[in-house]
Amino acid sequence: MDSDLRQLLHDSQAQAAVRSRAGIGALQERHGEDATVLGLLANLVDLATPIALTTVRGLTVHGIVAATVSGGVAIECNDGLRLVRSETIAAVRCSEGIRLDGDGQSIRAMSWPTLIASFLEPGDQIATTVGGSIVRGELQSLSRSVLQLRLVDHSRAYIVLVSIEELSVNEPGSIRHDTTKSSRSVRMRRITRPKR
């Protein structure tokens, strides 16, 4: 009788372990089903893991994810800060073998034009990709919908913000090349501070 009771207890524990493993597997599958590209990028913010982000037009941005918002992502690169619009992200590759659920939450809901406005200041040297072409110049002004640049030949370019796929802030060689950590942290606080 004692051995029968032990066997019954053992069988019950084995069945409970199988159910537990099945439950964990189902939970992981559900997390995978809920994965979004911004969720993946939000998972990477705290990890400071180098990534390669590829856009739908084939541009690859290498760096570390600094912030994600609903409208886009900020990536710290060797040559400054890059902003990439959410809708243009095609793939993300981690340089380390990290498995992410993709269920991370963006810092806050912020549109792409608002993200751009949070990082840019008049006088910044920027490069931006619009329709597959790169446009470089000094930021003259920024409205809710149009960015005005003074180009090298002193002509002006007026770019509709929602047409911008990605944007580099303060390229090397800029007159105001202030991509130091202190300047970056001031710009980053603009989007990471809590809403009031």
N, C-alpha and C positions, 0 to 999 in steps of 0.2 A: 504494500500500500504506500509506503514511504517513497519507493522508487517511482511509482506511478504518479505521485504528486509532484516529485521533482521533474519528471518528464513533461507533465502538463505545464508546469511553470516555465520550463525551458522552451517548449513549443510556443507558449504565449509570448515570451520575450522575443523569440525569433520573428514571430509575426508582427509584433510591434515595431521591431527594427526595420523590417521590410516596408511597412506602412510609412515610417518616418522618412526613409530614404526616398520613397516614391513621392512623398509630400514635398521634400526639399527639391527634388528634380522638377516637379510641377511648378514650384515657386520660381525656380531659376528660369524655366521656360517662359513663364509669364513675364518676368523681368525683361527677358530678351525680346518678347513681343512688344513691350512698351518702349523699347529703345528708340531714341531720336538722335540725330547728329548733334544737336545742341546739348542734349543730355550727356552724350559722350564727352563733348568738349567741356561741359561743366564738371564732369567727373575728373577731368585732367587739370583743372585750375589749381587744386591743392597739391597735386602730385609733382608739379614743376618738371614734367617729363617732356623731353624734346619730341616734337611731332612733325610730320609732313602733311600739310593740308593741300588738297588739290581741288581746283575750281572746275566748273563745268567746261570752261574754255581751255583747260589744260595747264593753267598756271599753278606752280607748286610753291607754297610758302613754308619755310622751315623756321621753327622757333618753339617758344613755350607759351602755352595758352595763359593769358593774363586775366581775361574776363570774358564772360559770355552774357549777352542780353538777347532778348527775343529777336532783335533786328540784325544781330551780327556778333562777331567775335573779335577780340583784340589779342594779337599775338606779338610777343616780344621777340624780335629777330636781332641778329648781329648788327644790322644796319639801321636799326630804329624800331618803330612800332608800326605794325600793319593792322588795318581794319579790313575784315572780309565780311561781305553781306551774306546772311544766312541762306538765301535762295540760291546763291552761286556755289555753295559747297557741294562737291561731288564725292569726296572720299577723305578719310583721315587715317593716317598710318602712324602708329607709335613706334619709336625707335627701340623700346624695350618690350618684352613679351608680357605686357599687362593685359589682363582680361577685364573689360569694363561692362557694366550692365547697361549703360546708356540711359540711366534713369535720373541723372543729376538735374538739378534745377538751375536755370539761369539766375543771375543776380537779381534782375528785375525786368519787368516788361519795358522795353525801350525800342522805339522804331530805329531803323537804319539812319534816317536823317538826323535824329536826335543823338545817336551814338557818334556820328561824324562831328556834329556841333560840340559835343562834350570834349572832344580831343583837339580840335583845331583852334588856332588863334591867328589873327591877322599877322602876316609876315612869315608864317611857317612856309618852309619849302616842302612841297608835297609832290608825289607822283601818284597818278591814279589810272586805273584801267577802265576804259569806257568802250564798249562794243569791240573789244579785242585790241584796241590801240592804247598806247601809253601816252599820257599827257603829263608834262612836268612844268611846274611853275611856282610862283610865290602867291600865297593866298592873299587876296585883296579884300574880299568880303564874302559873307555867307548869310543867306536868308533861309527861310524854312524849306525852300525848294531848289535854290540855285547857288552854286559855288562859283565865285569869280576868281580866276587866276591871271597873273601877269606872266606871260611866257618869256623865255630868254630873249626873243627878238622884240620884246616890249609890246607885242600884240596882246589882246585879251581873249581868254577862253571862258565861256559861260557854260557850266556843266550842270545838268539836272541831277540832283542828288540821288534820286531813285534809279538812275541809269548807271551809277557807279558800282562796279563789281568789287573792287578792292582799292585800298588807299594806303600809301606809305607816308608817314609823318616824319618830317625832318630828315631827309636823306643826307648822307655824308656830303660835305662841301657846302652845306647851307650856311647862309650868313648868320642865322640864329640857330645853329645846330645845338639844341639843348635837350638831347635825348639822354641826359644824365639820369641816374636813378632818382635824384630828388625831383627833377622836372617830371619824369614819368609818374612818380608816385602822386604828385599834385594832380596830374591829368587823370590818373586812375581813380583817385578819390571822388572825382566828379561823377563817376558812374557807380562806384561801390558804396557811397554813403547812403544810409537809409533814407527812404522817402519821408517827408514830413507832412 
